[in-house]
Amino acid sequence: MFFSMASKSFNAVSLIRKKRDGEVLSREEISYLIEQYTKDKLPDYQVSAFLMAAFLRDLNEDEAAALTHAMLHSGRVLDLGDIPGKKVDKHSTGGVGDKLSLILAPIVASYDVPVPMISGRGLGHTGGTLDKMESIPGFTVDISLDRYRQILSKCKMVMAGQTEDIAPADKRLYALRDVTATVESIPLIAGSIMSKKLAEGIDALVLDVKFGSGAFMKTQQDAKELAQTLVAIGEDFGKQTIAYLTNMEQPIGNKVGNWLEVEEAMAALQGNGPDDVMEVTHMLAGTMITMGGKAQSIEQGVAMSREAVANGQAFDKWLQLTAEQGGDTEVLRNPQKYEHAKYSFTVEAPASGYIAKIDAYKIGIASLELGAGRKTKEDDVDPSAGIELKRKTGAKVKKGETLATGFTNNKELIEAAVEVLDDAFSIKTDAIDQTAMITHRVDSQGIHEI
Ligand code: URA
């Protein structure tokens, strides 16, 4: 797995052509592209072409490892050895309504398992943890590495954005992939996630690999492949890595959009989280508590996770962290004080029956249309834009009943969002079976059904 960075020089056009024609790039060639891009010696348009070629032609295992290695070493690799405890982080492959990091990080940290979390921004139709954090007035995710260590030592958790020092190649590639339709590729996602996570100084990692309409992996089979790739890379780098396959056919929870999701996460930390959110949260948090050495088994870890919510220690931890990172804790305790979006509208059931499907991808796109995400790298997000689902899949509804409410600060965005939302719900006359939220665990021993 370990090899040195590129020292030879190559012709970028030849490398793009080589990948475009389906040939395999060498480690040196991949390192060269990543290094040059990070140093600003390759323009976005050439790297976009490379990404599209990689997307269409795929990267093999060696190329994916080379990409991860090059991105990891494009910046600093942190050593958190001086902070006591096994450092454990979680990462999701991206979903709609996925606010789980905000709930599970304080649960785990409340047991003194350090959680050094470096997150990304919204990508494609999915939301990003950083955008959610920044919707909390005053909360800053742009912190120096010294400050990152200080906060982690004091609070046992930290929520930061990627600094220029941490996997800078991923930061730039991530933003470029977002706007060049090159996100949904197993090796590109694996390289992106693992380079960032390995640079953080973690000892162990839990991954939430989502499948379904709102995920980058549309099928469970692709999600399995991604999970296996991620676990193999993590274990190869000497970090204990466990992945869960979780369902993202419909949005997780009831709220989608930056502040809306913070609001739901705060309710969850106070014992009022939706069942689907809490089921996955407790499994991931319980696994992290176990990896951090504070529980003997995942079952015990899950019980401890539930207890941390019930007794309020997780919410207290979140408030401590928020205050430390400059955020307003008052508005977290009293969300009605938040400046909510100026405009809202509702989507009604076109017929009576059972909700057979709420297309998470379309909800994600509608939320983005309302201003909660970015269409270009430069766009600002509207923190209070988004969608609240009033009913979820399986619910019995009457014609005309409200299915969802949309929020935005820009009235002109409503029409496009409504068009997408009208198509997002499908109603059938027969009751439907609920699908499982967590289907498999993948670890160094293989894949296990849950
Ligand atoms: N999350 C990441 O960090 N990177 C990706 O490419 C997709 C999801």
Residues whose N, C-alpha, C, O or C-beta is under 5 A from the ligand:
A	BS01	URA	S92 T93 G94 G120 L188 I189 S192 I193
